[in-house]
Amino acid sequence: MNPTINLISGFRKVKTEDGSEHYTGTLNLRALKKAGTSEIQVVLLANEGLPKGLLDLMKKGGMVPDLLLFSETNPPKPTKGTGKTF
């Protein structure tokens, strides 16, 4: 079964010398290609919204972005009459 939600980027807050702020990150093109669709719904989530265990795991891996970008693809539809998805 393929997941319907994929992490495609992490963004870090950047503060410039003039005091302005923006976020920067790199999109994971493999995750976008894996979704195999021409349109992808995205969710942008601050790291404070993550479960503590997941945030701790990300800290151990050295990845602690300020914002996370997830893509969501439509789950497969059940086949007619069986209730099973393929």
C-alpha positions as CSV (number, residue, x, y, z in Angstrom):
1,M,0.0,0.0,0.0
2,N,1.4,3.4,-0.9
3,P,1.3,6.3,1.6
4,T,-1.0,9.2,0.7
5,I,1.1,11.8,2.6
6,N,4.7,12.4,1.8
7,L,7.3,14.8,3.3
8,I,8.6,16.8,0.3
9,S,10.5,19.6,2.0
10,G,11.7,21.3,5.2
11,F,12.0,25.0,5.4
12,R,14.3,27.1,7.6
13,K,13.6,30.7,8.7
14,V,16.2,33.1,7.3
15,K,16.6,36.6,8.8
16,T,18.4,39.1,6.7
17,E,20.5,42.1,7.8
18,D,17.7,44.5,7.2
19,G,15.4,42.6,9.6
20,S,13.2,40.9,7.0
21,E,12.4,37.2,7.3
22,H,11.7,34.5,4.8
23,Y,11.8,30.7,4.6
24,T,14.0,28.6,2.3
25,G,14.0,24.9,1.5
26,T,14.5,22.3,-1.3
27,L,11.7,20.3,-2.8
28,N,12.1,16.5,-2.9
29,L,11.4,15.9,-6.6
30,R,11.4,12.1,-6.1
31,A,8.5,12.4,-3.7
32,L,6.6,14.6,-6.2
33,K,7.3,12.1,-9.0
34,K,6.3,9.2,-6.9
35,A,2.9,10.8,-6.3
36,G,2.3,10.3,-10.1
37,T,-0.3,13.0,-10.4
38,S,-0.5,16.4,-12.2
39,E,-1.9,18.1,-9.2
40,I,-0.8,17.7,-5.6
41,Q,-2.5,19.0,-2.5
42,V,0.0,20.4,0.0
43,V,0.1,21.0,3.8
44,L,2.5,23.5,5.4
45,L,3.1,22.7,9.1
46,A,5.2,24.4,11.7
47,N,7.4,22.0,13.6
48,E,5.6,22.9,16.8
49,G,2.6,20.9,15.3
50,L,4.6,17.7,15.1
51,P,4.3,14.9,17.7
52,K,7.1,15.1,20.2
53,G,8.5,11.7,19.3
54,L,8.8,12.6,15.6
55,L,10.4,16.0,16.4
56,D,12.9,14.2,18.7
57,L,13.7,11.8,15.9
58,M,14.2,14.6,13.4
59,K,16.6,16.3,15.9
60,K,18.7,13.1,16.2
61,G,18.9,13.1,12.4
62,G,20.1,16.7,12.4
63,M,17.0,18.0,10.5
64,V,15.1,20.5,12.5
65,P,13.3,22.8,10.0
66,D,10.9,25.5,11.1
67,L,8.2,24.5,8.5
68,L,7.5,21.2,6.8
69,L,5.8,20.8,3.5
70,F,3.8,17.6,2.9
71,S,2.1,16.5,-0.2
72,E,-1.2,14.6,-0.2
73,T,-2.4,12.5,-3.0
74,N,-5.9,11.0,-3.3
75,P,-6.1,7.5,-1.8
76,P,-7.1,4.7,-4.2
77,K,-10.8,4.2,-4.6
78,P,-12.4,0.8,-3.7
79,T,-13.1,-1.4,-6.7
80,K,-16.7,-1.9,-7.4
81,G,-18.4,-4.4,-5.2
82,T,-15.4,-5.6,-3.2
83,G,-14.6,-2.7,-0.9
84,K,-10.9,-3.5,-1.5
85,T,-8.4,-0.9,-2.9
86,F,-5.8,-1.6,-5.5
